[in-house]
Amino acid sequence: MIGLACVLFLDLGSAGVLRWWAEILLVVSWLVLFAVACAWWTSYPRRLPWLAGVGLVIWVLVVVGVNLLSAR
């Protein structure tokens, strides 16, 4: 869950370099990951760090992809 909190700060902190729709995409994806983490909290606690990793990968892909599309 700490990893997901860090990913949330990355998502919200990138608002200055992303378009509004990309920021909404990041926040919605984080909310989905958070809902899955809450569901897995007691059942599969060892999977929670992987959710933070998935959130980090999504963040990198969105930031790089949006900025590459904006450069055209």
N, C-alpha and C positions, 0 to 999 in steps of 0.2 A: 504494500500500500504506500510505503514511502517513495518507492520508485514511480508510482503513478502520480503522486503529488509533485515530484520533480518534473515529470512529463507535462503536467498541467501548467507549471511555470514556463516551460519552454513554449508550449502552445500559445499561452496568453502573451508571452514576451515577444513573440514574433509578429505581433499585430502591426508593428511599424514597417515591416518589410513585405507583408503579404497583402493581397487583395482581400476584400471583406468576405467573399464567398469561400476563399481558402481558409480563412480564420474560422468561419462557421463549420466547415468540414472538419477541421482539427478538433474543435470543441465537441462536436457531435460524436466523432470517433472516440474521444476521451470518455464521454459519458457512457458509451457502449462498453468500453473496456472497464470502466468503474463498476457498471452494473454486473458484468461478468465476475469481476473481482469480489464483489459483495456476495454473489451467489456461491463462489468457490471458497469463501473465507474459511469455513470449517471443513468442507468436504475435501478440497484439494489445495492445502496451503502451500505446497511446494511449487505449484504452477503460477503463483502470483508474481514472482519476479519475471517470468516469461511474458506476462502481460505488459509489464513496464518496458521490456525490450521491444515488444511489438509496437507499443506506442512511440518509442523512440525511432523505430524504423519508419513508421507512418509519418512522423514529423519531418525526418530527413527527406523522404520522398516528396512530400508536399512542398516543402520549402525550396528544394532544388528544382522540382518540376515547374512550379508556378513562376519562379524567377527565370527559368529558361524560356518559358512561354511568353513572359513579359518582355524579354529581350528582343523578340522578333519584331 
